[in-house]
Amino acid sequence: MTKEILKIENLQLEIGGKEILKGLNLTVRKGERTVLFGPNGAGKSSLLYSILGFPGYRPKAGRILFRGKEITDLPVNERVKLGVGVAFQSPPAIHGIKLREMLQICREGISAAQIKRTSKLMNMVEFLDRDVNLGFSGGEAKRAEILQILAQKPGFVMFDEPDSGVDLENVELIGKQIDAFLASHTGMVITHQGYILEFMRATRGCILYDGRIICTGDPKRILRAIRKKGYAGCAICKHPMKR
């Protein structure tokens, strides 16, 4: 049996009195490349923040397990130590910390040669001595975020909307590097439009709609259905794909 890396059971989340996640169930197994599709407002970011343990996103009910250990009540830093990583959709600018220094924080003992080699993969060598994301374009900030993941090498990574707000050239570069990274890691890519799938392979797709997982199956089939019927059409489909 394939080992479960992430298991979410009956997750319920309320924010400001509004129910965001409504008994959500999701499993990601070792080696899987899961794509989580969903429209704006479906609860994708809220799910990510709940998995990370952000303050204000503590579930009302349900539980989150990582490699068989319940992490529902663990703080963010403990989850990171266990191997949970994230590439944010809109990474913040950080004054006073150079990108090179951030890579050294991400991975203790990383050598100058490793930093240079990894930075070349993301075309970020010339940014190493600039403050993290300060004055970066949207594509540059996304590349810097992926670069930190490549340096850190967490066991499980969530890529939040890596194809949002970047041009085609950057989507291709980011998608190919995510694909290469997931050849030896487990991850979940969160996307609204699905452009990233043109440049990376995925093994499993899920649709998050109105706080629930409504469909699972082949990611390319799911994407074709979304483009044909829209998310609302998928929600009322009488023959949802299952796996």
TAWOMO-V102314 format. One record per helix or strand. SS is the DSSP state (a for helix, b for strand). FROM is the first residue (numbers start at 1). TO is the last residue. If there is no record, write none. Layout:
ss from to
SS FROM TO
SS FROM TO
This chain:
ss from to
b 4 15
b 18 29
b 33 37
a 44 52
b 61 66
b 69 70
a 76 82
b 84 87
b 98 98
a 99 106
a 112 121
a 125 127
b 131 131
a 138 152
b 156 160
a 168 181
b 186 191
a 195 198
b 204 209
b 212 217
a 219 235
